[in-house]
């Protein structure tokens, strides 16, 4: 089984490294592998790095430029799969973009609750506080940091709750906390 870890590198430093290492450790512990991952000697600059690894160690390191994407048009999609670990095989997530090419991103619903998007955790602003799903598909590193700092609060969020939110934010290692004020959610 292969896993990935996607990180933002700026001036040769991995942002949020502590949380990435914790997630890698959680993956190794769950699958009863011995953690032998050492992340060092990355090239200097600003980029997205994707490390592919398995129980034996790092298989591949890829470097990508940082690209800005627009997120305006979201589609609600019911799913029935798990993604508790950052698997390299993302086919259940990536097929949505092929199936519905007219949407910028997808808000995933599992067991009647909003979970994530295909590329990020999500949060919604009530007018007073930012709420993030209590049961995301994947506990992202940036999400974990923002919860620890008290910027986000976990909650069960239903589809019917969406009409009460003023704005949403996409959250991941590359986007950071990307607030989106102007958006459409198609049911």
PLY file of the C-alpha trace (Angstrom):
ply
format ascii 1.0
element vertex 187
property float x
property float y
property float z
element edge 186
property int vertex1
property int vertex2
end_header
0.00 0.00 0.00
1.32 3.45 -0.91
0.66 6.75 0.81
1.43 10.38 0.01
2.19 13.44 2.05
1.80 16.81 0.32
3.62 19.72 1.87
4.25 23.40 1.24
7.92 24.30 1.16
8.90 27.95 1.48
12.54 29.07 1.54
13.55 25.45 2.04
11.34 25.03 5.14
8.36 22.70 5.30
5.39 24.59 6.70
3.56 22.74 9.45
6.18 19.95 9.48
5.23 18.81 12.99
1.68 17.98 11.86
2.86 16.19 8.71
5.21 14.00 10.76
2.39 13.21 13.21
0.14 12.09 10.34
2.89 9.89 8.87
3.48 8.38 12.32
-0.27 7.72 12.72
-0.29 5.91 9.37
2.69 3.72 10.29
1.24 2.95 13.70
-2.18 2.00 12.29
-0.70 -0.41 9.73
1.88 -1.70 12.24
4.84 -0.56 10.13
8.12 0.65 11.55
8.45 4.35 10.77
11.70 4.95 8.94
10.74 8.19 7.19
13.28 11.01 7.33
12.33 14.22 5.56
15.39 16.31 4.87
17.55 17.62 2.04
14.62 19.12 0.16
15.58 21.68 -2.46
15.35 25.37 -1.61
12.55 27.57 -2.96
8.76 27.77 -2.80
6.81 24.79 -4.10
4.47 21.91 -3.35
6.27 18.68 -2.61
4.62 15.26 -2.73
6.35 12.41 -0.98
5.19 8.90 -1.87
6.01 6.26 0.73
5.16 2.77 1.89
6.15 0.52 4.79
9.76 0.41 3.53
10.27 4.17 3.30
10.19 6.99 0.76
9.57 5.82 -2.82
9.49 9.14 -4.62
9.74 12.90 -4.06
8.10 15.23 -6.60
8.27 19.03 -6.76
5.50 21.18 -8.27
5.06 24.94 -8.67
2.40 26.57 -6.53
-0.70 27.22 -8.66
-3.64 29.39 -7.70
-7.09 27.96 -8.45
-10.47 29.63 -8.42
-13.21 28.03 -6.36
-16.70 29.36 -7.05
-18.94 26.52 -8.18
-19.34 23.60 -5.74
-21.43 20.45 -6.11
-22.77 18.42 -3.20
-21.97 14.72 -3.66
-22.93 11.75 -1.47
-20.12 9.25 -1.01
-19.76 5.87 0.68
-15.99 5.33 0.89
-13.35 5.94 3.55
-10.20 8.00 3.19
-8.84 8.13 6.76
-5.26 7.86 5.51
-3.67 9.84 2.70
-3.52 7.00 0.17
-1.74 7.48 -3.12
-4.75 5.91 -4.85
-7.22 8.81 -4.92
-9.44 7.36 -7.64
-12.73 7.68 -5.69
-11.97 11.41 -5.31
-10.46 12.17 -8.72
-13.26 10.49 -10.69
-15.68 13.20 -9.51
-13.76 15.80 -11.53
-14.05 13.60 -14.62
-17.72 12.85 -14.02
-18.67 16.50 -13.32
-16.15 18.70 -15.17
-18.22 21.89 -14.85
-17.60 22.24 -11.11
-14.58 23.78 -9.41
-14.82 21.48 -6.40
-17.10 19.04 -4.57
-18.50 19.10 -1.05
-18.64 15.50 0.10
-21.46 14.11 2.24
-21.17 10.82 4.11
-23.75 9.44 6.55
-25.83 12.61 6.04
-22.95 14.81 7.24
-20.65 17.15 5.35
-17.07 15.85 5.50
-14.56 17.54 3.16
-13.90 18.46 -0.44
-11.83 16.28 -2.77
-8.70 18.34 -2.09
-9.20 19.92 1.31
-10.93 20.12 4.62
-13.71 22.67 4.77
-15.05 25.20 7.26
-18.12 27.39 7.36
-18.56 30.81 8.98
-21.71 31.34 11.03
-21.20 35.08 11.39
-19.53 34.51 14.77
-17.32 31.43 14.45
-15.76 29.00 11.97
-17.13 25.44 12.09
-15.42 22.44 10.51
-16.92 18.96 10.17
-16.43 16.82 13.25
-15.94 13.73 11.06
-13.80 14.68 8.04
-12.67 12.05 5.57
-9.06 12.98 6.30
-7.79 14.94 9.27
-5.65 17.49 7.45
-2.51 18.97 8.94
-3.63 22.60 8.59
-7.06 21.72 10.03
-5.39 20.14 13.05
-3.24 23.24 13.59
-6.27 25.58 13.37
-8.27 23.42 15.80
-5.39 23.45 18.27
-5.18 27.26 18.02
-8.94 27.59 18.61
-9.60 29.18 15.21
-11.91 26.32 14.20
-14.57 24.49 16.18
-15.76 20.99 15.28
-19.46 20.41 14.61
-21.81 18.05 12.85
-22.79 19.92 9.70
-25.79 18.78 7.65
-26.71 19.79 4.12
-29.68 21.72 5.52
-27.28 23.87 7.60
-25.58 25.32 4.51
-28.18 28.07 4.05
-27.17 29.60 7.41
-23.48 30.09 6.64
-22.06 33.42 5.47
-18.89 32.06 3.84
-16.77 28.98 3.54
-13.06 28.20 3.66
-10.98 25.48 2.07
-8.16 24.24 4.27
-5.06 22.27 3.33
-1.28 22.46 3.48
-1.01 24.34 0.18
-4.10 26.57 0.32
-3.69 27.32 4.00
-7.02 28.75 5.14
-8.57 30.03 1.88
-11.68 32.04 2.64
-14.30 32.08 -0.12
-17.05 34.69 0.05
-18.59 34.40 -3.42
-19.66 30.82 -4.20
-22.53 28.66 -5.41
-23.39 25.26 -3.99
-25.35 23.06 -6.39
-27.35 20.26 -4.83
0 1
1 2
2 3
3 4
4 5
5 6
6 7
7 8
8 9
9 10
10 11
11 12
12 13
13 14
14 15
15 16
16 17
17 18
18 19
19 20
20 21
21 22
22 23
23 24
24 25
25 26
26 27
27 28
28 29
29 30
30 31
31 32
32 33
33 34
34 35
35 36
36 37
37 38
38 39
39 40
40 41
41 42
42 43
43 44
44 45
45 46
46 47
47 48
48 49
49 50
50 51
51 52
52 53
53 54
54 55
55 56
56 57
57 58
58 59
59 60
60 61
61 62
62 63
63 64
64 65
65 66
66 67
67 68
68 69
69 70
70 71
71 72
72 73
73 74
74 75
75 76
76 77
77 78
78 79
79 80
80 81
81 82
82 83
83 84
84 85
85 86
86 87
87 88
88 89
89 90
90 91
91 92
92 93
93 94
94 95
95 96
96 97
97 98
98 99
99 100
100 101
101 102
102 103
103 104
104 105
105 106
106 107
107 108
108 109
109 110
110 111
111 112
112 113
113 114
114 115
115 116
116 117
117 118
118 119
119 120
120 121
121 122
122 123
123 124
124 125
125 126
126 127
127 128
128 129
129 130
130 131
131 132
132 133
133 134
134 135
135 136
136 137
137 138
138 139
139 140
140 141
141 142
142 143
143 144
144 145
145 146
146 147
147 148
148 149
149 150
150 151
151 152
152 153
153 154
154 155
155 156
156 157
157 158
158 159
159 160
160 161
161 162
162 163
163 164
164 165
165 166
166 167
167 168
168 169
169 170
170 171
171 172
172 173
173 174
174 175
175 176
176 177
177 178
178 179
179 180
180 181
181 182
182 183
183 184
184 185
185 186
